[in-house]
Amino acid sequence: MLELDDVKTFYGSIMALKGVSLKIGEGEIITLIGANGAGKSTALMSICGIVPPRSGKILFRGRDISGRDPHGIVSLGISQVPEGRRIFPQLTVMENLDMGAFLRNDKGEIKKDMEHCFELFPILAQRRHQPGGTLSGGEQQMLAISRALMARPRLLLLDEPSLGLAPIFVRLIFKIIEKINREDGTTIFLVEQNAHLALQVAHRGYVMENGRIVLEGSAQSLLNNEDVKRAYLGI
């Protein structure tokens, strides 16, 4: 479904991605793990067109999307849940969800999708008229995921979904990630510092260091890898 081929992305003169290549198959959960500053979020921002690559190709379902603008990429079927959630705090839960469907005009289907989000996260149904900024951190993460789902993505990008959340919310969020993949068939690319949890839900994984992919394999093989254990699993 998605392929990065020798992608190099810069912030000014600083090269953040140094020839990154990876593949994501349809229906997979793929995780990208690594330390802070390794380039994980930049990889997602490059896919979304927010920080376009200077060279290399990003192919989505065989189409080169490297030069497309962000809303054009969303229209093709890619949605991102950004690090830090970035909901609209003054807007209600329902208004935030409406913003996720801003490229759509099928009102009946939009309503169905909103109800589906409320089924995934019943607390949001109770808070539907509440401003997003008054929600707890875990509830805001639920809202950010739901907002991304309102675009009906084929590929969902998740940037640090466990960041700053209480353990009970982390467990719930990851159960829902698995459910979205299993029941809705949504392909998921997960960037996560909690490597142990990410590798427990993923099918395959990549390890990034200093803007480069240094290791890849099945989730189980990475969980059993001694270098990964020492560097990222605290074992």
Contacts in CASP RR format, 6 or more apart in sequence:
PFRMAT RR
TARGET T0000
AUTHOR 0000-0000-0000
METHOD contacts of the structure
MODEL  1
MLELDDVKTFYGSIMALKGVSLKIGEGEIITLIGANGAGKSTALMSICGI
VPPRSGKILFRGRDISGRDPHGIVSLGISQVPEGRRIFPQLTVMENLDMG
AFLRNDKGEIKKDMEHCFELFPILAQRRHQPGGTLSGGEQQMLAISRALM
ARPRLLLLDEPSLGLAPIFVRLIFKIIEKINREDGTTIFLVEQNAHLALQ
VAHRGYVMENGRIVLEGSAQSLLNNEDVKRAYLGI
1 24 0 8 1.000
1 25 0 8 1.000
1 26 0 8 1.000
1 27 0 8 1.000
1 28 0 8 1.000
1 60 0 8 1.000
1 61 0 8 1.000
1 154 0 8 1.000
1 155 0 8 1.000
1 187 0 8 1.000
2 23 0 8 1.000
2 24 0 8 1.000
2 25 0 8 1.000
2 47 0 8 1.000
2 58 0 8 1.000
2 59 0 8 1.000
2 60 0 8 1.000
2 61 0 8 1.000
2 155 0 8 1.000
2 187 0 8 1.000
2 189 0 8 1.000
3 21 0 8 1.000
3 22 0 8 1.000
3 23 0 8 1.000
3 24 0 8 1.000
3 57 0 8 1.000
3 58 0 8 1.000
3 59 0 8 1.000
3 62 0 8 1.000
4 20 0 8 1.000
4 21 0 8 1.000
4 22 0 8 1.000
4 23 0 8 1.000
4 43 0 8 1.000
4 46 0 8 1.000
4 47 0 8 1.000
4 57 0 8 1.000
4 58 0 8 1.000
5 21 0 8 1.000
5 56 0 8 1.000
5 57 0 8 1.000
5 58 0 8 1.000
5 59 0 8 1.000
6 19 0 8 1.000
6 20 0 8 1.000
6 21 0 8 1.000
6 55 0 8 1.000
6 56 0 8 1.000
6 57 0 8 1.000
7 17 0 8 1.000
7 19 0 8 1.000
7 20 0 8 1.000
7 21 0 8 1.000
7 43 0 8 1.000
7 46 0 8 1.000
7 53 0 8 1.000
7 55 0 8 1.000
7 56 0 8 1.000
7 57 0 8 1.000
7 58 0 8 1.000
8 15 0 8 1.000
8 17 0 8 1.000
8 18 0 8 1.000
8 19 0 8 1.000
8 20 0 8 1.000
8 53 0 8 1.000
8 54 0 8 1.000
8 55 0 8 1.000
8 56 0 8 1.000
9 15 0 8 1.000
9 16 0 8 1.000
9 17 0 8 1.000
9 42 0 8 1.000
9 43 0 8 1.000
9 45 0 8 1.000
9 46 0 8 1.000
9 51 0 8 1.000
9 52 0 8 1.000
9 53 0 8 1.000
9 54 0 8 1.000
10 16 0 8 1.000
10 54 0 8 1.000
11 42 0 8 1.000
11 51 0 8 1.000
15 211 0 8 1.000
16 39 0 8 1.000
16 42 0 8 1.000
16 51 0 8 1.000
16 211 0 8 1.000
17 39 0 8 1.000
17 42 0 8 1.000
17 43 0 8 1.000
17 46 0 8 1.000
17 53 0 8 1.000
17 211 0 8 1.000
18 210 0 8 1.000
18 211 0 8 1.000
18 212 0 8 1.000
19 56 0 8 1.000
19 211 0 8 1.000
19 212 0 8 1.000
20 43 0 8 1.000
20 208 0 8 1.000
20 211 0 8 1.000
20 212 0 8 1.000
20 213 0 8 1.000
21 213 0 8 1.000
22 30 0 8 1.000
22 32 0 8 1.000
22 206 0 8 1.000
22 213 0 8 1.000
22 216 0 8 1.000
24 30 0 8 1.000
24 155 0 8 1.000
24 187 0 8 1.000
24 189 0 8 1.000
25 187 0 8 1.000
26 154 0 8 1.000
26 187 0 8 1.000
27 181 0 8 1.000
27 185 0 8 1.000
27 186 0 8 1.000
27 187 0 8 1.000
28 187 0 8 1.000
28 188 0 8 1.000
28 203 0 8 1.000
28 204 0 8 1.000
29 177 0 8 1.000
29 178 0 8 1.000
29 181 0 8 1.000
29 187 0 8 1.000
29 188 0 8 1.000
29 190 0 8 1.000
29 201 0 8 1.000
29 202 0 8 1.000
29 203 0 8 1.000
30 188 0 8 1.000
30 189 0 8 1.000
30 190 0 8 1.000
30 202 0 8 1.000
30 203 0 8 1.000
30 204 0 8 1.000
30 205 0 8 1.000
30 206 0 8 1.000
31 189 0 8 1.000
31 190 0 8 1.000
31 191 0 8 1.000
31 192 0 8 1.000
31 195 0 8 1.000
31 198 0 8 1.000
31 199 0 8 1.000
31 201 0 8 1.000
31 202 0 8 1.000
31 204 0 8 1.000
31 205 0 8 1.000
31 206 0 8 1.000
31 219 0 8 1.000
32 40 0 8 1.000
32 43 0 8 1.000
32 189 0 8 1.000
32 190 0 8 1.000
32 191 0 8 1.000
32 192 0 8 1.000
32 205 0 8 1.000
32 206 0 8 1.000
32 207 0 8 1.000
32 208 0 8 1.000
33 40 0 8 1.000
33 191 0 8 1.000
33 192 0 8 1.000
33 193 0 8 1.000
33 195 0 8 1.000
33 198 0 8 1.000
33 199 0 8 1.000
33 205 0 8 1.000
33 206 0 8 1.000
33 207 0 8 1.000
33 208 0 8 1.000
33 222 0 8 1.000
33 228 0 8 1.000
33 232 0 8 1.000
34 40 0 8 1.000
34 193 0 8 1.000
34 195 0 8 1.000
34 207 0 8 1.000
34 208 0 8 1.000
34 209 0 8 1.000
34 232 0 8 1.000
35 209 0 8 1.000
35 231 0 8 1.000
35 232 0 8 1.000
36 193 0 8 1.000
38 208 0 8 1.000
38 209 0 8 1.000
38 210 0 8 1.000
38 211 0 8 1.000
39 208 0 8 1.000
39 211 0 8 1.000
40 159 0 8 1.000
40 191 0 8 1.000
40 208 0 8 1.000
41 83 0 8 1.000
41 159 0 8 1.000
41 160 0 8 1.000
41 191 0 8 1.000
42 51 0 8 1.000
42 211 0 8 1.000
43 191 0 8 1.000
43 208 0 8 1.000
44 80 0 8 1.000
44 157 0 8 1.000
44 159 0 8 1.000
44 189 0 8 1.000
44 191 0 8 1.000
45 51 0 8 1.000
46 52 0 8 1.000
46 53 0 8 1.000
46 58 0 8 1.000
47 58 0 8 1.000
47 65 0 8 1.000
47 73 0 8 1.000
47 78 0 8 1.000
47 80 0 8 1.000
47 157 0 8 1.000
47 189 0 8 1.000
48 70 0 8 1.000
48 73 0 8 1.000
48 78 0 8 1.000
48 80 0 8 1.000
48 157 0 8 1.000
49 65 0 8 1.000
49 67 0 8 1.000
49 68 0 8 1.000
49 69 0 8 1.000
49 70 0 8 1.000
49 73 0 8 1.000
50 70 0 8 1.000
52 66 0 8 1.000
52 67 0 8 1.000
53 66 0 8 1.000
56 66 0 8 1.000
57 64 0 8 1.000
57 66 0 8 1.000
58 64 0 8 1.000
58 65 0 8 1.000
58 66 0 8 1.000
59 65 0 8 1.000
60 73 0 8 1.000
60 76 0 8 1.000
60 77 0 8 1.000
60 78 0 8 1.000
60 155 0 8 1.000
61 76 0 8 1.000
61 154 0 8 1.000
63 76 0 8 1.000
65 73 0 8 1.000
65 76 0 8 1.000
65 78 0 8 1.000
68 76 0 8 1.000
71 103 0 8 1.000
74 103 0 8 1.000
74 151 0 8 1.000
74 153 0 8 1.000
75 103 0 8 1.000
77 151 0 8 1.000
77 152 0 8 1.000
77 153 0 8 1.000
77 154 0 8 1.000
77 155 0 8 1.000
78 153 0 8 1.000
78 154 0 8 1.000
78 155 0 8 1.000
78 157 0 8 1.000
79 100 0 8 1.000
79 148 0 8 1.000
79 149 0 8 1.000
79 151 0 8 1.000
79 153 0 8 1.000
79 155 0 8 1.000
79 156 0 8 1.000
79 157 0 8 1.000
80 148 0 8 1.000
80 156 0 8 1.000
80 157 0 8 1.000
80 158 0 8 1.000
80 159 0 8 1.000
81 141 0 8 1.000
81 144 0 8 1.000
81 145 0 8 1.000
81 147 0 8 1.000
81 148 0 8 1.000
81 156 0 8 1.000
81 157 0 8 1.000
81 158 0 8 1.000
81 159 0 8 1.000
81 161 0 8 1.000
82 144 0 8 1.000
82 159 0 8 1.000
83 159 0 8 1.000
83 160 0 8 1.000
83 163 0 8 1.000
83 191 0 8 1.000
84 144 0 8 1.000
84 159 0 8 1.000
84 160 0 8 1.000
84 163 0 8 1.000
85 137 0 8 1.000
85 140 0 8 1.000
85 141 0 8 1.000
85 143 0 8 1.000
85 144 0 8 1.000
86 144 0 8 1.000
87 96 0 8 1.000
87 132 0 8 1.000
87 133 0 8 1.000
87 135 0 8 1.000
87 140 0 8 1.000
87 143 0 8 1.000
87 144 0 8 1.000
87 147 0 8 1.000
88 95 0 8 1.000
88 96 0 8 1.000
88 99 0 8 1.000
88 132 0 8 1.000
89 131 0 8 1.000
89 132 0 8 1.000
89 133 0 8 1.000
90 131 0 8 1.000
90 132 0 8 1.000
90 133 0 8 1.000
91 99 0 8 1.000
91 131 0 8 1.000
91 132 0 8 1.000
92 128 0 8 1.000
92 129 0 8 1.000
92 130 0 8 1.000
92 131 0 8 1.000
92 132 0 8 1.000
93 124 0 8 1.000
93 127 0 8 1.000
93 128 0 8 1.000
93 129 0 8 1.000
93 130 0 8 1.000
93 132 0 8 1.000
93 135 0 8 1.000
93 143 0 8 1.000
94 114 0 8 1.000
94 128 0 8 1.000
94 129 0 8 1.000
96 132 0 8 1.000
96 143 0 8 1.000
96 146 0 8 1.000
96 147 0 8 1.000
97 114 0 8 1.000
97 117 0 8 1.000
97 143 0 8 1.000
97 146 0 8 1.000
97 147 0 8 1.000
97 150 0 8 1.000
98 110 0 8 1.000
98 150 0 8 1.000
99 147 0 8 1.000
99 150 0 8 1.000
100 147 0 8 1.000
100 148 0 8 1.000
100 150 0 8 1.000
100 151 0 8 1.000
101 110 0 8 1.000
101 113 0 8 1.000
101 150 0 8 1.000
101 151 0 8 1.000
103 151 0 8 1.000
104 110 0 8 1.000
104 150 0 8 1.000
104 151 0 8 1.000
104 152 0 8 1.000
110 150 0 8 1.000
113 149 0 8 1.000
113 150 0 8 1.000
113 152 0 8 1.000
114 150 0 8 1.000
116 149 0 8 1.000
117 124 0 8 1.000
117 146 0 8 1.000
117 149 0 8 1.000
117 150 0 8 1.000
118 124 0 8 1.000
118 125 0 8 1.000
118 128 0 8 1.000
120 142 0 8 1.000
120 146 0 8 1.000
120 149 0 8 1.000
120 176 0 8 1.000
120 179 0 8 1.000
120 180 0 8 1.000
121 139 0 8 1.000
121 142 0 8 1.000
121 143 0 8 1.000
121 145 0 8 1.000
121 146 0 8 1.000
121 176 0 8 1.000
123 139 0 8 1.000
123 142 0 8 1.000
124 139 0 8 1.000
124 142 0 8 1.000
124 143 0 8 1.000
124 146 0 8 1.000
127 135 0 8 1.000
127 139 0 8 1.000
132 140 0 8 1.000
132 143 0 8 1.000
133 140 0 8 1.000
135 143 0 8 1.000
136 169 0 8 1.000
137 164 0 8 1.000
137 165 0 8 1.000
137 169 0 8 1.000
138 165 0 8 1.000
138 166 0 8 1.000
138 169 0 8 1.000
138 173 0 8 1.000
141 161 0 8 1.000
141 165 0 8 1.000
141 169 0 8 1.000
141 173 0 8 1.000
142 173 0 8 1.000
142 176 0 8 1.000
145 158 0 8 1.000
145 161 0 8 1.000
145 173 0 8 1.000
145 176 0 8 1.000
148 156 0 8 1.000
149 156 0 8 1.000
149 180 0 8 1.000
149 186 0 8 1.000
153 186 0 8 1.000
154 186 0 8 1.000
154 187 0 8 1.000
155 186 0 8 1.000
155 187 0 8 1.000
155 188 0 8 1.000
155 189 0 8 1.000
156 180 0 8 1.000
156 186 0 8 1.000
156 187 0 8 1.000
156 188 0 8 1.000
156 189 0 8 1.000
157 189 0 8 1.000
157 191 0 8 1.000
158 177 0 8 1.000
158 188 0 8 1.000
158 189 0 8 1.000
158 190 0 8 1.000
158 191 0 8 1.000
158 192 0 8 1.000
159 191 0 8 1.000
160 191 0 8 1.000
160 192 0 8 1.000
160 193 0 8 1.000
161 173 0 8 1.000
161 174 0 8 1.000
161 177 0 8 1.000
161 190 0 8 1.000
161 192 0 8 1.000
162 170 0 8 1.000
162 173 0 8 1.000
162 174 0 8 1.000
162 192 0 8 1.000
162 193 0 8 1.000
162 194 0 8 1.000
162 197 0 8 1.000
163 193 0 8 1.000
165 173 0 8 1.000
170 194 0 8 1.000
170 197 0 8 1.000
174 197 0 8 1.000
174 200 0 8 1.000
174 201 0 8 1.000
177 188 0 8 1.000
177 190 0 8 1.000
177 201 0 8 1.000
178 201 0 8 1.000
180 186 0 8 1.000
180 188 0 8 1.000
181 187 0 8 1.000
181 188 0 8 1.000
190 198 0 8 1.000
190 201 0 8 1.000
190 202 0 8 1.000
192 198 0 8 1.000
195 228 0 8 1.000
195 232 0 8 1.000
195 233 0 8 1.000
196 223 0 8 1.000
196 232 0 8 1.000
196 233 0 8 1.000
199 205 0 8 1.000
199 219 0 8 1.000
199 220 0 8 1.000
199 222 0 8 1.000
199 223 0 8 1.000
200 219 0 8 1.000
200 223 0 8 1.000
201 219 0 8 1.000
202 219 0 8 1.000
203 218 0 8 1.000
203 219 0 8 1.000
204 216 0 8 1.000
204 217 0 8 1.000
204 218 0 8 1.000
204 219 0 8 1.000
205 216 0 8 1.000
205 217 0 8 1.000
205 218 0 8 1.000
205 219 0 8 1.000
205 222 0 8 1.000
206 213 0 8 1.000
206 215 0 8 1.000
206 216 0 8 1.000
206 217 0 8 1.000
207 213 0 8 1.000
207 214 0 8 1.000
207 215 0 8 1.000
207 216 0 8 1.000
207 222 0 8 1.000
207 228 0 8 1.000
207 232 0 8 1.000
208 214 0 8 1.000
215 222 0 8 1.000
215 225 0 8 1.000
215 227 0 8 1.000
215 228 0 8 1.000
222 228 0 8 1.000
223 229 0 8 1.000
223 233 0 8 1.000
229 235 0 8 1.000
END
